[in-house]
Amino acid sequence: MQNNVRALRVAAHLSQVELASAAGITRQTLSLIEKGAYNPSLKLCLNICYRLGQTLDQVFWVAPGDQ
Protein backbone atom coordinates (compact mmCIF):
# COMPACT_ATOMS: atom_id res chain seq x y z
CA MET A 1 0.00 0.00 0.00
CA GLN A 2 1.28 3.45 -0.84
CA ASN A 3 0.44 6.65 0.99
CA ASN A 4 0.80 10.42 1.17
CA VAL A 5 0.90 10.53 4.98
CA ARG A 6 4.26 12.27 5.27
CA ALA A 7 3.55 14.90 2.60
CA LEU A 8 0.11 15.69 4.04
CA ARG A 9 1.47 15.76 7.62
CA VAL A 10 4.20 18.22 6.63
CA ALA A 11 1.67 20.34 4.69
CA ALA A 12 -0.50 20.43 7.83
CA HIS A 13 2.52 21.62 9.87
CA LEU A 14 2.35 18.59 12.16
CA SER A 15 5.31 16.70 13.59
CA GLN A 16 5.32 12.92 13.65
CA VAL A 17 4.81 13.10 17.42
CA GLU A 18 1.78 15.37 17.07
CA LEU A 19 0.03 13.28 14.42
CA ALA A 20 0.89 10.01 16.14
CA SER A 21 -0.47 11.27 19.44
CA ALA A 22 -3.68 12.50 17.79
CA ALA A 23 -4.10 9.14 16.04
CA GLY A 24 -3.39 7.16 19.21
CA ILE A 25 -0.20 5.47 18.00
CA THR A 26 3.53 5.82 18.64
CA ARG A 27 5.83 8.00 16.60
CA GLN A 28 7.69 4.85 15.56
CA THR A 29 4.50 3.30 14.14
CA LEU A 30 3.73 6.48 12.22
CA SER A 31 7.27 6.50 10.83
CA LEU A 32 6.83 2.93 9.58
CA ILE A 33 3.47 3.84 7.99
CA GLU A 34 5.06 6.82 6.21
CA LYS A 35 7.86 4.57 4.89
CA GLY A 36 5.35 1.98 3.68
CA ALA A 37 6.85 -0.63 6.01
CA TYR A 38 3.67 -1.09 8.07
CA ASN A 39 0.14 -1.68 6.80
CA PRO A 40 -2.26 -0.05 9.24
CA SER A 41 -5.76 -1.33 9.89
CA LEU A 42 -8.66 0.34 8.14
CA LYS A 43 -9.66 1.93 11.44
CA LEU A 44 -6.18 3.43 11.86
CA CYS A 45 -6.13 4.60 8.22
CA LEU A 46 -9.44 6.39 8.74
CA ASN A 47 -8.23 7.91 12.01
CA ILE A 48 -5.11 9.29 10.31
CA CYS A 49 -7.23 10.65 7.44
CA TYR A 50 -9.57 12.34 9.91
CA ARG A 51 -6.65 13.95 11.75
CA LEU A 52 -5.22 15.18 8.42
CA GLY A 53 -8.59 16.41 7.15
CA GLN A 54 -8.32 14.22 4.04
CA THR A 55 -10.28 11.38 2.48
CA LEU A 56 -9.06 7.79 2.44
CA ASP A 57 -8.29 7.84 -1.28
CA GLN A 58 -6.28 11.06 -0.91
CA VAL A 59 -4.03 9.49 1.71
CA PHE A 60 -3.84 5.74 0.96
CA TRP A 61 -4.04 3.67 -2.19
CA VAL A 62 -3.00 0.29 -3.57
CA ALA A 63 -0.61 0.51 -6.49
CA PRO A 64 -1.07 -1.84 -9.45
CA GLY A 65 0.70 -5.10 -8.69
CA ASP A 66 0.40 -4.66 -4.89
CA GLN A 67 -2.96 -6.36 -4.72
Residue pairs with C-beta under 8 A, 6 or more apart in sequence:
1 36
1 39
1 60
1 61
1 62
1 63
1 66
2 36
2 60
2 61
2 62
2 63
2 66
3 33
3 34
3 36
3 59
3 60
3 61
4 54
4 58
4 59
4 60
5 19
5 30
5 33
5 34
5 48
5 52
5 59
5 60
6 34
8 52
8 54
8 58
8 59
9 15
9 16
9 19
9 34
9 52
12 19
12 52
12 53
14 22
14 52
16 27
16 30
16 31
16 34
17 27
19 30
19 48
19 51
19 52
20 26
20 27
20 29
20 30
22 51
23 30
23 44
23 47
23 48
23 51
24 47
25 44
29 38
29 40
32 38
33 40
33 48
40 48
45 56
45 59
45 60
46 56
48 59
49 55
49 56
49 58
49 59
49 60
52 59
